Amino acid sequence: MTMVYFLWHDNDPAIEEGELVGVYGSQAEAASAIARSARHPQGFSIDAHVLSGRVAALIGSAAND
């Protein structure tokens, strides 16, 4: 099972969707990206998702290149 972590930033509560900041291979990497934004750490959220099937195989293959 391959996990990815989407890092979102919601700057304006009036907007339904936040801005996708990045996709990371671990929760620690996503949290590190938040820490690098130390001037404005509010409004970030991390969503974990399981990749399955072909997408996970493609990512695994690219990581081995």
GIPEWO-V893151 format. One record per residue. N is the residue number from 1. RES is the residue in three letters. PSI is psi in radians with two decimals (none if undefined). OMEGA is omega in radians with two decimals (NA if undefined). Layout:
# GIPEWO-V893151
n = <N N>
res = <RES RES>
psi = <PSI PSI>
omega = <OMEGA OMEGA>
This chain:
# GIPEWO-V893151
n = <1 2 3 4 5 6 7 8 9 10 11 12 13 14 15 16 17 18 19 20 21 22 23 24 25 26 27 28 29 30 31 32 33 34 35 36 37 38 39 40 41 42 43 44 45 46 47 48 49 50 51 52 53 54 55 56 57 58 59 60 61 62 63 64 65>
res = <MET THR MET VAL TYR PHE LEU TRP HIS ASP ASN ASP PRO ALA ILE GLU GLU GLY GLU LEU VAL GLY VAL TYR GLY SER GLN ALA GLU ALA ALA SER ALA ILE ALA ARG SER ALA ARG HIS PRO GLN GLY PHE SER ILE ASP ALA HIS VAL LEU SER GLY ARG VAL ALA ALA LEU ILE GLY SER ALA ALA ASN ASP>
psi = <2.25 2.24 2.52 2.74 2.01 2.24 2.11 2.64 2.20 1.71 -0.46 1.91 -0.32 -0.34 2.31 -0.74 2.50 -3.10 2.28 2.05 -0.74 2.98 2.24 2.74 -0.18 2.74 -0.59 -0.68 -0.71 -0.74 -0.62 -0.66 -0.65 -0.76 -0.58 -0.29 0.71 -0.45 -0.52 1.18 -0.09 2.67 0.08 2.58 2.64 2.21 2.19 2.41 2.49 2.23 2.48 2.87 -2.43 -0.70 -0.81 -0.67 -0.71 -0.73 -0.78 -0.68 -0.74 -0.61 -0.42 -0.08 none>
omega = <3.13 3.12 2.98 -3.07 3.12 3.09 -3.11 3.01 3.13 -3.08 -3.06 -3.11 3.14 3.12 -3.04 -3.11 3.05 3.12 3.09 -3.12 -3.11 3.09 -3.01 -3.12 3.09 3.11 3.13 3.11 3.11 3.11 3.10 3.10 3.07 -3.13 3.11 3.09 -3.00 -3.14 -3.10 -3.06 -3.12 3.02 3.14 3.01 3.14 3.09 3.10 3.12 3.07 3.02 3.12 3.05 -3.00 -3.12 3.13 3.12 3.12 3.12 3.11 3.12 3.13 3.14 -3.12 3.14 NA>
